Amino acid sequence: MAAASPVPTSLTATGAVLEALGSGDSLSFVALGLADGSPVEALDFWQLATKNVPAAESASQRANGRRKRVRAMCGGDSKSTTAHRRPGGGKAVPGPSMAPTDLPNSDAATPRPITETGWARLAAKARWDRAAGCPTRERFVAPVRPEGVNAGGPCYFRWVSAPHGAFLGGPDMVDTSVSFMSSLCMGIIEEQVIIPYPSMAAEQKDTVRGVIDSLKQLLGPRAEDFRKWDRAGEMPAEFVDELRQFGLFGLVIPEEYGGMGFKSAAYARTLEEIAKYDASVAVTVGAHSSIGMRGLILFGTDEQKQRYLAKLATGEMIAAFCLTEDGAGSDAAALKTRAERDGDDWILNGNKLWITNGGFADFFTVFAKTGDIDGKPHITAFIVTRDMPGVSVGTHEDKMGLRASSTTTVHFENVRVPGSNLLGEENKGFKVAMAILNNGRTGLGGGAIGGMKKLIELSTQYANQRRTFGKAIREYGMIKLKVGQMVVDCYATEAVVDMVASLIDNGYEDYAVEAAISKVFASEALWHAADEALQIAGGNGYMCEYPYERMVRDSRINRIFEGTNEILRLFIALTAMNDVGSQLKELSSSVRGIFDHPIKGFGVLRQYAMKQASLVTGIRRARGRFSSVAVELHEATAVFEELTRHLAAAVDRVLRKHGRNIIGKQLASRRLANIMIDMFVLACVISRVNASLEALGPEKAARELDLLKVFTGQVERRVKQAFGLIDINDDELIKGLAEHAFDAEKFSWDSL
């Protein structure tokens, strides 16, 4: 067997956090192979803090348990791998992690390479160990990548032990079932989800930098062209060909199909760069990659991928997402497009509205009704291509913004779609649509960041040059207020988009709420920045020869498409509160059946009582506070922890008051959603500033600390005001005035 790879002495930030939270326990490394099939070079599995293993477990049981866990991680069966023993058979003792010379020679069978199955089992094993391990301590598998080791090198794993409830790790933590916002609504801060702050791998950073440099050459000289194309309302076919040749339609397509294989973080950063130059170009690329062919990557069969992905990567085929219809925008269940079986095929009929890239797309992800089950409409997703008889498109729509991008109707008249073009499962189209939208939200977020950075650049340059009353307008407090807020909002938007991209890239299962939050916050921050930038430019901002008015028009659609912000607010609140509702349901059930199942019933009641006591008294529970951030951030984290406690109490109170009727209480849900949006974004900003402090130190990160202080104060004021309006508000009065206007269909007062 080949000699073991040296175990690194320096770890990433994740490793440092784990060490600190491990209460001083010293833990060894496990050198494993990668999912690409490269072999495991050494297997050494030691939990040095043996005192934390349950006393009832014998030494032989502990050794057997170690062997089982090593086998599970390697994807082997129960007889395939033997754990190494320490030379001399001595006990593992607390001390520093083993140096390279401490790795034992192998006396085991040749270890198997780690498989995809093995990697997938890591999360399950972490959860299993919490359930079956020591009642006072928990153990986790923690992946650690040493500094300087790229994605093709070995990855190191170690088992860490910590007090019960101290959930360790960062975005690399293997327990991907956690939802930060669902937990927050229960008063739990899942710190390991957001800390450490995510960062792209060095190799991918280099690739993205190269793409950015090339984009500057491609798009930088075209400013006047973009203005003319906006006025004309059309993007020339020759320029679309340039985008094809540049490879911009293959950003997220895996490399084996000819794409660049960008993950969400790299893709968002690329869309950010494109959006700095022109939003119509960004939405053309984004509609293809974020939603148009995203379903093929997520749900396509191997045969479908072989058939289409290479063509989609080169731009030979450009994709479009066909969900919206007249009367069926946010209400997807109201679709009128239908698909009916005809042998092995489907016959598709219907019309789709406002389809981006519709004028030149060859690949359509189409959603249609495929029947009603138990009185509920069922939707199925299909792959439809332009060359199928019966597919046609309408004329180019004359839009307020994004005028150069292609937006048309798409019509399907008796289109015969092969059964092999079914995308995902039959009647599971709504799930497919939501997964596509959630997975692709970082594209819109990246575009919003690019727009904001361009607006800040334009505004600061103008404020430095424009002079009134003998001095540059940058000297005036109101101008500083506008620009300063734009900076705060852009920093916060970048933090939340980076975080959501990290959740997606690291395989988190439940990120829909966090993704929706990023879309709402990013689109509204961009709109505010565009409005303020135009205001700073004054009369010049209103003139078409300057870019401000175009950027205002272009940014307005972001609050409408890919789910209106109103619908997304309802989704955020209702989805995030779901776990709390389930807990209350379980509590109700336990009270009713407490004498039938006394142990279970009292256990649920005790857990709920402890939570309520914490919320009422303000005594913080272990998982209701931050434990691995720099001391300079304690003021911000203290605010966040207090707001978390108030949020959990408010959610509990609202659900108790309204029960299932909360679905119809839109203003109450909206208020809670605004609180949740602010709090998740604040958590992301805390994480980002914490990373800067660790990398730069307090002096060089001083401006970011100022930014955090400003944003924390703003969030605290907004959230506390919203809490105060939960029970005492004028919601019914406002709705009554709206009813009066609806009935009259006009404003009913006049000064004459």
HUWORA-V587698 format. One record per residue. N is the residue number from 1. SS is DSSP state (a for helix, b for strand, c for the rest). BURIAL is + if it has 16 or more other C-alpha atoms within 10 Angstrom, else -. D_CENTER is the distance of its C-alpha to the mean C-alpha in Angstrom with 2 decimals. Layout:
BEGIN
N_SS_BURIAL_D_CENTER ; N_SS_BURIAL_D_CENTER
END
This chain:
BEGIN
1_c_-_41.90 ; 2_c_-_40.46 ; 3_c_-_40.26 ; 4_c_+_37.06 ; 5_c_-_34.68 ; 6_c_-_35.06 ; 7_c_+_32.71 ; 8_c_+_31.17 ; 9_c_-_32.24 ; 10_c_-_29.32 ; 11_c_+_25.85 ; 12_c_-_22.43 ; 13_a_+_21.16 ; 14_a_+_19.63 ; 15_a_+_23.16 ; 16_a_-_24.71 ; 17_a_+_22.63 ; 18_a_+_23.53 ; 19_a_+_27.11 ; 20_a_-_27.29 ; 21_a_+_25.90 ; 22_c_+_28.17 ; 23_c_-_31.13 ; 24_c_-_32.98 ; 25_c_+_32.98 ; 26_c_+_33.50 ; 27_c_+_31.75 ; 28_c_+_32.42 ; 29_c_+_30.22 ; 30_b_+_29.90 ; 31_b_+_29.98 ; 32_b_+_28.48 ; 33_c_+_27.91 ; 34_c_+_24.88 ; 35_c_+_23.59 ; 36_c_-_25.42 ; 37_c_-_28.62 ; 38_c_+_29.99 ; 39_c_+_32.24 ; 40_c_+_31.92 ; 41_c_+_34.28 ; 42_c_+_34.96 ; 43_c_+_34.35 ; 44_c_+_35.05 ; 45_c_+_33.65 ; 46_c_+_34.87 ; 47_c_+_33.80 ; 48_c_+_36.12 ; 49_c_+_35.81 ; 50_a_+_37.96 ; 51_a_-_39.04 ; 52_a_+_35.72 ; 53_c_+_36.29 ; 54_c_-_37.90 ; 55_c_-_41.62 ; 56_c_-_42.45 ; 57_c_-_40.83 ; 58_c_-_43.44 ; 59_a_-_43.08 ; 60_a_-_43.45 ; 61_a_-_40.75 ; 62_a_+_38.40 ; 63_a_+_39.26 ; 64_a_-_38.83 ; 65_a_-_35.41 ; 66_a_+_34.42 ; 67_a_+_35.73 ; 68_a_+_33.81 ; 69_a_+_30.50 ; 70_a_+_31.26 ; 71_a_+_32.20 ; 72_a_+_29.05 ; 73_a_+_26.90 ; 74_a_+_29.09 ; 75_c_+_29.03 ; 76_c_+_32.79 ; 77_c_-_35.14 ; 78_c_-_37.12 ; 79_c_-_39.90 ; 80_c_-_38.31 ; 81_c_+_37.56 ; 82_c_+_39.47 ; 83_c_+_38.03 ; 84_c_+_39.73 ; 85_c_+_42.09 ; 86_c_+_42.71 ; 87_a_-_46.01 ; 88_a_-_48.86 ; 89_a_-_46.98 ; 90_c_-_46.45 ; 91_c_-_43.90 ; 92_c_-_40.67 ; 93_c_-_41.05 ; 94_c_+_38.81 ; 95_c_-_38.65 ; 96_c_-_36.63 ; 97_c_-_34.45 ; 98_c_-_36.75 ; 99_c_-_37.79 ; 100_a_-_37.99 ; 101_a_-_41.64 ; 102_a_-_40.89 ; 103_c_+_39.15 ; 104_c_+_41.74 ; 105_c_+_43.30 ; 106_c_+_42.25 ; 107_c_-_44.62 ; 108_c_-_42.23 ; 109_c_-_41.78 ; 110_c_+_39.76 ; 111_c_+_36.12 ; 112_c_+_33.95 ; 113_c_+_31.00 ; 114_c_+_27.67 ; 115_c_+_26.35 ; 116_a_-_23.09 ; 117_a_-_24.32 ; 118_a_+_24.94 ; 119_a_+_21.44 ; 120_a_-_20.13 ; 121_a_+_22.68 ; 122_a_+_21.52 ; 123_a_+_19.07 ; 124_a_+_21.85 ; 125_a_+_24.41 ; 126_a_+_22.57 ; 127_a_+_22.44 ; 128_a_-_26.04 ; 129_a_-_27.34 ; 130_a_+_26.17 ; 131_a_-_28.00 ; 132_a_-_31.12 ; 133_c_+_31.49 ; 134_c_+_33.19 ; 135_c_-_32.94 ; 136_c_-_32.67 ; 137_b_+_30.38 ; 138_b_+_27.34 ; 139_b_+_26.66 ; 140_b_+_23.48 ; 141_b_+_22.89 ; 142_b_+_21.24 ; 143_b_+_20.51 ; 144_b_+_21.66 ; 145_c_+_22.03 ; 146_c_+_24.96 ; 147_c_-_25.00 ; 148_c_-_26.36 ; 149_c_-_25.49 ; 150_c_-_23.53 ; 151_c_-_21.54 ; 152_c_-_24.90 ; 153_c_-_26.50 ; 154_c_+_26.84 ; 155_b_+_24.24 ; 156_b_+_25.63 ; 157_b_+_24.96 ; 158_b_+_26.62 ; 159_b_+_27.10 ; 160_b_+_26.85 ; 161_b_+_28.55 ; 162_b_+_27.79 ; 163_b_+_28.97 ; 164_c_-_27.82 ; 165_c_-_24.66 ; 166_c_+_23.59 ; 167_c_+_20.36 ; 168_c_+_20.12 ; 169_c_+_17.85 ; 170_c_+_14.62 ; 171_c_+_11.40 ; 172_c_+_14.15 ; 173_c_+_15.46 ; 174_c_+_16.30 ; 175_c_+_15.80 ; 176_c_+_12.52 ; 177_c_-_13.59 ; 178_c_+_12.68 ; 179_c_+_10.64 ; 180_a_+_10.79 ; 181_a_+_11.67 ; 182_a_+_14.03 ; 183_a_+_15.72 ; 184_a_+_16.05 ; 185_c_+_17.91 ; 186_c_+_20.29 ; 187_c_+_20.93 ; 188_c_+_19.08 ; 189_c_+_17.05 ; 190_c_+_15.08 ; 191_a_+_15.60 ; 192_a_+_14.89 ; 193_a_+_11.14 ; 194_a_+_11.04 ; 195_c_+_14.38 ; 196_c_+_15.26 ; 197_c_+_13.15 ; 198_c_+_11.60 ; 199_c_-_13.95 ; 200_c_-_14.55 ; 201_c_-_17.55 ; 202_a_-_20.81 ; 203_a_-_21.69 ; 204_a_+_18.62 ; 205_a_-_19.12 ; 206_a_-_22.67 ; 207_a_-_21.80 ; 208_a_+_19.51 ; 209_a_-_22.30 ; 210_a_-_24.74 ; 211_a_+_22.86 ; 212_a_+_22.65 ; 213_a_-_26.39 ; 214_a_-_27.21 ; 215_a_+_25.32 ; 216_a_-_27.46 ; 217_a_-_30.51 ; 218_a_-_29.47 ; 219_a_+_28.20 ; 220_a_-_29.81 ; 221_a_-_33.31 ; 222_a_-_32.29 ; 223_a_-_31.86 ; 224_a_-_35.01 ; 225_a_-_34.13 ; 226_a_+_30.85 ; 227_a_+_32.88 ; 228_a_-_35.51 ; 229_a_+_33.15 ; 230_a_+_31.53 ; 231_a_-_35.03 ; 232_a_-_36.06 ; 233_c_+_32.95 ; 234_c_+_32.64 ; 235_c_+_31.12 ; 236_c_-_33.91 ; 237_a_-_33.70 ; 238_a_-_34.80 ; 239_a_-_31.72 ; 240_a_+_29.44 ; 241_a_-_31.50 ; 242_a_-_30.75 ; 243_a_+_27.00 ; 244_a_+_27.78 ; 245_a_-_29.95 ; 246_a_+_27.42 ; 247_c_+_24.95 ; 248_c_+_22.18 ; 249_c_+_21.79 ; 250_c_+_21.05 ; 251_c_+_18.08 ; 252_c_+_15.74 ; 253_c_+_18.73 ; 254_c_+_19.76 ; 255_a_-_22.70 ; 256_a_-_25.10 ; 257_a_+_25.05 ; 258_c_+_25.64 ; 259_c_+_22.17 ; 260_c_+_20.53 ; 261_c_+_17.92 ; 262_c_+_15.14 ; 263_c_+_11.80 ; 264_a_+_8.64 ; 265_a_+_9.58 ; 266_a_+_13.14 ; 267_a_+_12.68 ; 268_a_+_11.02 ; 269_a_+_13.90 ; 270_a_+_16.38 ; 271_a_+_15.57 ; 272_a_+_15.93 ; 273_a_+_19.34 ; 274_a_+_20.50 ; 275_a_+_19.75 ; 276_a_+_22.01 ; 277_a_+_24.84 ; 278_c_+_24.40 ; 279_a_+_21.89 ; 280_a_+_23.82 ; 281_a_+_23.38 ; 282_a_+_19.62 ; 283_a_+_19.30 ; 284_a_+_21.72 ; 285_a_+_19.71 ; 286_a_+_16.35 ; 287_a_+_17.93 ; 288_a_+_19.15 ; 289_a_+_16.13 ; 290_a_+_13.09 ; 291_a_+_14.98 ; 292_a_+_18.62 ; 293_c_+_18.68 ; 294_a_+_15.16 ; 295_a_+_16.79 ; 296_a_+_19.42 ; 297_a_+_17.16 ; 298_a_-_15.39 ; 299_a_+_18.60 ; 300_c_+_21.51 ; 301_c_+_24.51 ; 302_a_-_25.89 ; 303_a_-_28.67 ; 304_a_+_26.47 ; 305_a_+_24.49 ; 306_a_-_27.85 ; 307_a_-_29.19 ; 308_a_+_26.62 ; 309_a_+_24.05 ; 310_a_+_26.67 ; 311_a_+_27.84 ; 312_a_+_24.39 ; 313_a_+_23.81 ; 314_a_+_27.07 ; 315_c_+_26.68 ; 316_c_+_29.76 ; 317_c_+_27.66 ; 318_c_+_25.13 ; 319_b_+_22.74 ; 320_b_+_22.19 ; 321_b_+_20.32 ; 322_b_+_22.99 ; 323_c_+_21.99 ; 324_c_+_23.45 ; 325_b_+_27.15 ; 326_c_-_29.74 ; 327_c_-_29.19 ; 328_b_-_25.99 ; 329_c_+_22.98 ; 330_c_+_20.70 ; 331_c_-_23.22 ; 332_a_+_22.51 ; 333_a_-_25.19 ; 334_a_-_27.78 ; 335_c_+_27.67 ; 336_c_+_31.19 ; 337_c_+_30.63 ; 338_b_+_32.08 ; 339_b_+_32.44 ; 340_b_+_35.47 ; 341_b_-_36.59 ; 342_b_-_39.57 ; 343_c_-_40.39 ; 344_c_-_37.57 ; 345_b_+_36.20 ; 346_b_+_34.59 ; 347_b_+_36.07 ; 348_b_+_33.55 ; 349_b_+_34.61 ; 350_b_+_32.84 ; 351_b_+_31.48 ; 352_b_+_28.07 ; 353_b_+_27.61 ; 354_b_+_25.93 ; 355_b_+_24.55 ; 356_b_+_23.14 ; 357_c_+_24.96 ; 358_c_+_27.36 ; 359_c_+_30.41 ; 360_c_+_29.98 ; 361_c_+_27.42 ; 362_c_+_28.91 ; 363_b_+_26.07 ; 364_b_+_24.85 ; 365_b_+_22.30 ; 366_b_+_24.32 ; 367_b_+_23.94 ; 368_b_+_27.24 ; 369_b_+_28.88 ; 370_b_+_30.57 ; 371_b_-_32.42 ; 372_b_-_32.53 ; 373_b_-_32.40 ; 374_c_-_33.74 ; 375_c_-_33.76 ; 376_b_-_30.04 ; 377_b_-_29.06 ; 378_b_+_27.18 ; 379_b_+_25.17 ; 380_b_+_24.95 ; 381_b_+_23.21 ; 382_b_+_25.57 ; 383_b_+_25.82 ; 384_b_+_28.50 ; 385_b_+_30.09 ; 386_c_+_32.21 ; 387_c_-_35.32 ; 388_c_-_35.55 ; 389_c_-_38.55 ; 390_c_-_37.73 ; 391_b_+_34.55 ; 392_b_+_35.07 ; 393_b_+_33.31 ; 394_c_+_34.48 ; 395_c_-_35.18 ; 396_c_+_32.79 ; 397_c_+_31.56 ; 398_c_-_32.78 ; 399_c_+_29.76 ; 400_c_-_29.37 ; 401_c_+_26.73 ; 402_c_+_25.19 ; 403_c_+_28.78 ; 404_c_+_29.01 ; 405_c_+_26.25 ; 406_c_+_27.63 ; 407_b_+_27.14 ; 408_b_+_29.52 ; 409_b_+_30.31 ; 410_b_+_30.33 ; 411_b_+_33.09 ; 412_b_+_33.73 ; 413_b_-_37.35 ; 414_b_+_38.36 ; 415_b_+_35.96 ; 416_b_+_36.55 ; 417_b_+_33.30 ; 418_c_+_33.90 ; 419_a_-_32.60 ; 420_a_-_30.96 ; 421_a_+_28.59 ; 422_b_+_26.93 ; 423_b_+_23.15 ; 424_c_+_21.92 ; 425_c_-_24.21 ; 426_c_-_26.77 ; 427_c_+_26.00 ; 428_c_-_22.29 ; 429_a_+_21.27 ; 430_a_+_19.33 ; 431_a_-_17.02 ; 432_a_+_16.80 ; 433_a_+_16.14 ; 434_a_-_13.30 ; 435_a_+_11.61 ; 436_a_+_12.28 ; 437_a_+_11.05 ; 438_a_+_7.64 ; 439_a_+_7.38 ; 440_c_+_9.00 ; 441_a_+_7.54 ; 442_a_+_7.00 ; 443_a_+_10.72 ; 444_a_+_11.74 ; 445_a_+_10.05 ; 446_a_+_11.84 ; 447_a_+_14.90 ; 448_a_+_15.01 ; 449_a_+_15.06 ; 450_a_+_17.80 ; 451_a_+_19.71 ; 452_a_+_19.71 ; 453_a_+_20.92 ; 454_a_+_23.62 ; 455_a_+_24.69 ; 456_a_+_25.04 ; 457_a_-_27.09 ; 458_a_+_29.28 ; 459_a_+_29.80 ; 460_a_+_30.78 ; 461_a_-_33.11 ; 462_a_+_34.71 ; 463_a_+_35.12 ; 464_a_-_36.83 ; 465_a_-_39.20 ; 466_c_-_40.03 ; 467_b_-_42.93 ; 468_b_-_44.47 ; 469_c_-_47.37 ; 470_c_-_47.83 ; 471_b_-_44.41 ; 472_b_-_40.94 ; 473_a_+_38.67 ; 474_a_+_36.21 ; 475_a_-_38.68 ; 476_c_-_38.14 ; 477_a_-_36.06 ; 478_a_-_34.54 ; 479_a_+_33.32 ; 480_a_-_31.88 ; 481_a_-_30.11 ; 482_a_+_28.45 ; 483_a_+_27.42 ; 484_a_-_26.38 ; 485_a_+_24.04 ; 486_a_+_22.54 ; 487_a_+_21.92 ; 488_a_+_20.35 ; 489_a_+_17.99 ; 490_a_+_17.06 ; 491_a_+_16.48 ; 492_a_+_14.27 ; 493_a_+_12.23 ; 494_a_+_11.92 ; 495_a_+_10.95 ; 496_a_+_8.02 ; 497_a_+_6.81 ; 498_a_+_7.75 ; 499_a_+_6.12 ; 500_a_+_2.36 ; 501_a_+_4.67 ; 502_a_+_6.49 ; 503_a_+_5.05 ; 504_a_+_5.44 ; 505_a_+_8.52 ; 506_c_+_9.90 ; 507_c_-_10.15 ; 508_c_+_8.71 ; 509_c_-_10.29 ; 510_c_+_9.02 ; 511_c_+_5.52 ; 512_a_+_7.17 ; 513_a_+_8.35 ; 514_a_+_5.67 ; 515_a_+_4.41 ; 516_a_+_8.21 ; 517_a_+_8.88 ; 518_a_+_7.47 ; 519_a_+_9.66 ; 520_a_+_12.51 ; 521_a_+_12.75 ; 522_a_+_12.57 ; 523_a_+_15.05 ; 524_a_+_17.35 ; 525_a_+_17.43 ; 526_a_+_18.40 ; 527_a_+_21.00 ; 528_a_+_22.47 ; 529_a_+_22.71 ; 530_a_+_24.43 ; 531_a_+_26.83 ; 532_a_+_27.73 ; 533_a_+_28.24 ; 534_a_+_30.60 ; 535_a_+_32.38 ; 536_a_+_32.95 ; 537_a_+_34.44 ; 538_c_-_36.72 ; 539_a_-_38.89 ; 540_a_-_37.67 ; 541_a_+_34.14 ; 542_a_+_35.64 ; 543_c_-_37.35 ; 544_c_-_36.02 ; 545_c_-_37.17 ; 546_c_-_34.39 ; 547_c_+_30.67 ; 548_a_+_29.72 ; 549_a_+_30.63 ; 550_a_+_28.86 ; 551_a_+_25.59 ; 552_a_+_26.04 ; 553_a_+_26.67 ; 554_a_+_23.81 ; 555_a_+_21.20 ; 556_a_+_22.38 ; 557_a_+_20.91 ; 558_a_+_17.25 ; 559_a_+_17.79 ; 560_c_-_19.29 ; 561_c_-_17.80 ; 562_c_+_14.79 ; 563_c_+_15.56 ; 564_c_+_17.70 ; 565_a_+_16.47 ; 566_a_-_19.16 ; 567_a_-_18.03 ; 568_a_+_14.38 ; 569_a_+_15.94 ; 570_a_+_17.91 ; 571_a_+_15.05 ; 572_a_+_13.15 ; 573_a_+_16.46 ; 574_a_+_17.89 ; 575_a_+_15.06 ; 576_a_+_14.39 ; 577_c_+_18.19 ; 578_a_-_18.76 ; 579_a_-_19.26 ; 580_a_+_21.65 ; 581_a_+_23.49 ; 582_a_-_23.88 ; 583_a_-_25.28 ; 584_a_+_27.72 ; 585_a_-_28.75 ; 586_a_-_29.44 ; 587_a_+_31.34 ; 588_a_-_33.43 ; 589_a_-_34.19 ; 590_a_+_35.20 ; 591_a_+_37.54 ; 592_a_-_39.20 ; 593_c_-_39.70 ; 594_c_+_40.13 ; 595_c_-_43.66 ; 596_c_-_42.76 ; 597_c_-_40.12 ; 598_a_-_40.93 ; 599_a_-_38.96 ; 600_a_-_35.68 ; 601_a_+_36.41 ; 602_a_+_37.28 ; 603_a_-_34.29 ; 604_a_+_31.85 ; 605_a_+_33.96 ; 606_a_-_34.10 ; 607_a_-_30.34 ; 608_a_-_29.88 ; 609_a_-_32.82 ; 610_a_-_31.46 ; 611_a_+_28.16 ; 612_a_+_30.20 ; 613_a_-_32.53 ; 614_a_+_29.79 ; 615_a_+_28.43 ; 616_a_-_31.98 ; 617_a_-_33.48 ; 618_c_-_30.63 ; 619_c_-_31.24 ; 620_c_+_27.92 ; 621_c_+_26.94 ; 622_a_-_25.73 ; 623_a_+_22.13 ; 624_a_+_22.19 ; 625_c_+_22.28 ; 626_c_+_21.01 ; 627_c_+_23.14 ; 628_c_+_22.01 ; 629_c_+_21.72 ; 630_c_+_24.53 ; 631_a_-_27.43 ; 632_a_-_27.06 ; 633_a_+_23.92 ; 634_a_-_25.66 ; 635_a_-_26.47 ; 636_a_+_22.85 ; 637_a_+_21.83 ; 638_a_-_24.92 ; 639_a_-_23.87 ; 640_a_+_20.42 ; 641_a_+_22.19 ; 642_a_+_24.70 ; 643_a_+_22.24 ; 644_a_+_20.45 ; 645_a_+_23.89 ; 646_a_+_24.65 ; 647_a_+_21.46 ; 648_a_+_22.30 ; 649_a_+_25.87 ; 650_a_+_25.05 ; 651_a_+_22.88 ; 652_a_+_25.70 ; 653_a_-_28.30 ; 654_a_+_26.76 ; 655_a_+_26.35 ; 656_a_-_29.86 ; 657_a_-_31.23 ; 658_a_-_29.77 ; 659_a_-_28.89 ; 660_a_-_27.92 ; 661_a_-_29.00 ; 662_a_+_25.85 ; 663_a_-_24.53 ; 664_a_-_27.23 ; 665_c_-_26.84 ; 666_a_+_24.53 ; 667_a_+_25.50 ; 668_a_+_24.94 ; 669_a_+_21.46 ; 670_a_+_20.75 ; 671_a_+_22.02 ; 672_a_+_19.88 ; 673_a_+_16.72 ; 674_a_+_17.72 ; 675_a_+_18.20 ; 676_a_+_14.81 ; 677_a_+_13.14 ; 678_a_+_15.47 ; 679_a_+_15.06 ; 680_a_+_11.35 ; 681_a_+_11.77 ; 682_a_+_14.96 ; 683_a_+_13.55 ; 684_a_+_11.38 ; 685_a_+_14.64 ; 686_a_+_16.70 ; 687_a_+_14.87 ; 688_a_+_15.26 ; 689_a_+_18.87 ; 690_a_+_19.58 ; 691_a_+_18.74 ; 692_a_+_21.00 ; 693_a_+_23.69 ; 694_a_-_23.72 ; 695_a_-_23.95 ; 696_a_-_26.29 ; 697_c_-_28.05 ; 698_c_+_28.70 ; 699_c_-_30.99 ; 700_c_-_28.80 ; 701_c_+_25.73 ; 702_a_-_27.90 ; 703_a_-_26.41 ; 704_a_+_22.88 ; 705_a_+_24.46 ; 706_a_-_26.09 ; 707_a_+_22.88 ; 708_a_+_21.33 ; 709_a_-_24.57 ; 710_a_-_24.49 ; 711_a_+_20.94 ; 712_a_+_21.62 ; 713_a_-_24.84 ; 714_a_-_23.41 ; 715_a_+_20.78 ; 716_a_+_23.54 ; 717_a_-_25.93 ; 718_a_-_23.70 ; 719_a_+_22.50 ; 720_a_-_26.05 ; 721_a_-_27.46 ; 722_a_+_25.12 ; 723_a_+_26.16 ; 724_a_-_29.74 ; 725_c_-_29.44 ; 726_c_+_28.21 ; 727_c_-_31.82 ; 728_c_-_33.89 ; 729_c_-_32.92 ; 730_c_-_34.46 ; 731_a_-_32.14 ; 732_a_-_35.12 ; 733_a_-_37.20 ; 734_a_-_34.58 ; 735_a_-_34.21 ; 736_a_-_38.02 ; 737_a_-_38.36 ; 738_a_-_35.94 ; 739_a_-_38.08 ; 740_a_-_41.13 ; 741_a_-_39.76 ; 742_a_-_38.68 ; 743_a_-_42.18 ; 744_a_-_43.89 ; 745_c_-_41.47 ; 746_c_-_42.19 ; 747_c_-_42.43 ; 748_c_-_45.50 ; 749_c_-_47.00 ; 750_c_-_49.05 ; 751_c_-_51.00 ; 752_c_-_54.03
END
